[in-house]
Amino acid sequence: MNQPHISPTTAVRHIILDTETTGLSAKHGHRIIEIACLELVNHRPTGRSFHTYIDPERPCDPDATRVHGLTDSFLLGKPTFVDKVDDILNFVAGATLVIHNAPFDLAFLNAELQRLQRPALHHTVAQVIDTLAMARQAYPGKRHSLDALCERFDIDRSGRQLHGALLDAQLLAKVYQHLRTQKIERDLEAKLRAPSAPNPLDDQTLWLEYLTTCLPEDARVEVTIVQHFSANGAKPSPTHCSFKVRTLDIHLNSMPHLSCQLKFVDQFDGDAA
C-alpha cells in the first residue's frame, strides 16, 4: 500500500523545567534556589541542559530543606537570580516549557522576574505544558506525583532520596514521553472510531489517508486491524473490523515522512475455520 508523503516540518523544541525553592509560596516572599532545564528537539533529548543553584538571599524553611536537602550554608555565595536571569531566558526562549505542576514553578519564576522589572515568562516562551494536568486527565482518581508516575511507567527513581531540580527534570522528561504517547493513542483511537470515519473494509486506501490526517506529522504508528468474518455461507466474508493502535515512535529526527504500518488479522466468528 502506498504511503502518503509528508514534508518534513520545522524542528520542535521543548524544555523540561524544574525548580526548588525556599518554601511553598512565592506570594509570601519565598525564592528559587535551584533551576534545571533539559532540551528536547523533536521530542528527543539533545544533551543540552542548563542547571544552577541560586543564592535566595533569605533562609530556607526547615520543611523545604527536609525535602530538597539544600541548606542555607550551601547556597550562601552561589549566584543570585539576577546573575543568571539572562542565561535562563536565553535557554528557554521560543521553546515550549514542560513542567509538572506548572502554576507552582511559574509563580516563582514570574515573581523573580517581577523583582527585576522583567516581563512575565509567557512573553519569552511559546507555551507551557503541565504534565500534572495531563496525568489527571489520563488517570482520574489516581495519584499524580512524579514518584507515582515513575512507578506507573516503571521508570527507575532509585536515586531520588531527595528532591532535586536536575534529577526531577530528567525523570519528568521520561514521564512526559509516556504521557504524550498515550494521549496521541487515545486521541487517535477516538477519531478512528468516530461515526464519520471511513471503514477500512470498504476502502483501505481511504482509511489510511484518513489515519494520516488524524496524526501529528511527527508520528509513526502501527495499527493492527482485525477483520471479523461471518461463518454463514460457503465462503466467509468480512462483516466488520476492530483495531488496536500502538505508537511505535514519536518524532524521529531521521524520518522524512509519516509512516503507518497496517497489520491485518483474520478472526472468524463461530466454528468457521
Disulfide bonds with the S-S distance in Angstrom:
none
